[in-house]
Amino acid sequence: MRFPIIFLCFLYQCFGEGTVPDQVHLSFTGDMTEMAVVWNTFAEASQDVYYKKIGIGASSTAKGSSEAWIYGGITRYRHKATMTGLDYFSEYEYTIASRTFSFKTLSNNPQSYKVCVFGDLGYWHGNSTESIIKHGLAGDFDFIVHLGDIAYDLHTNNGQVGDSYLNVFEPLISKMPYMVIAGNHEDDYQNFTNYQKRFSVPDNGHNDNQFYSFDLGPVHWVGVSTENYGYYYTYGMDPVMTQYDWLKRDLTAANSNRAAHPWIFTFQHRPFYCSNVNSAECQSFENRLVRTGWLDMPGLEPLFLQNSVDFGFWGHEHSYERFYPVADRTYWNDRNAYVNPKAPVYLISGSAGCHTPDAWFSDQPWPWSAARNNDYGWSIVTIANRTHVRVEQVSIDKNEQTVDDFWVIKDEGYTHSGEMRRASPGTKFPAQKCHFKDVACQRSLKEINEEL
């Protein structure tokens, strides 16, 4: 199913030349009357964006900025412009040089919308690529959240794999916002240069697009970099602390603004929890580093619990897994666990498809893991209203059948809390047991015991 696009890109390389704009993609700025657009050229050019509501009025001009950057001996020119003064629930067309595109804006403070969520999608073996593009162009979702590990890798072949990947997706991401977060495969040995230069996100005040937030209808969305933790030994602890200080302020403000945005959703690459055998069931150092911290670096989970984060979306594991509400290795799996959940609901959607085989699960059905699936696929998150959210997992292996479907419901004004969890205690995670051949698991258990 994926071969026609990839084959064409193999023939034509899927990257442009000269001053022809390519890799055109949109993103939110945080102001829903604006839309940012980023594109690439391979020669220096001064290019603006001309945009107007389709069929109505004269064009407006969004002044373009340009920046040269070099990777692998190839000079690229990153261009960006922001279209402003957009009307809600309208269709616009925009032109860059000789190329014209279109997009639709959402309604003012939309109470209902759909989001395509996935992680770990490669240019080669991008099993979900055509399905995502097809459904996006059909209007089945309003924007995309990519949970890291983009193209495998953006910087491969001197960045040409990243060029080709973005051009494959251009028919879709030139029409709707493509919101990304960095994964471990975005490290290009130059401090994530390919990621930093290719994408635009809402401003966080730190000139760093690895963490950011935006409000949309009932949800406050927060993108967090787990790679600041994963590469602290290369780039230092300062990025961890800068992000943490920002995140603490952002979540505190969001938690006090529940009347406007009752849900807080986070998205990141590396998970806190999983039941994948190949990852030692997420008991390895990298998972504990992100979740609970190490040395002077604070972890993320305590901050999520303090501010009553509702949902967390993760990638990294090449599988799909849904969890019952979990807080600090304690779970609540009663029959109504997803009605007024007593802790965050986490979900791994890292099975979009790449060059490595899928991640496998232990035979033991861990009671805190509500659903597991190894098919290639992607997720649709439906914000139904202020109190109801639905998640569906689409399987590529099963001809786009839905292989998981669940709702999270919470009363108006409800947030989970530590006091609530103490009043209604959950169940502690069982002690981990390792298969006698699972060396990685045994090593992780030894590390945990040594820490204790």
Disulfide bonds with the S-S distance in Angstrom:
Cys9-Cys14 1.87
Cys274-Cys282 2.16
Cys434-Cys441 2.04
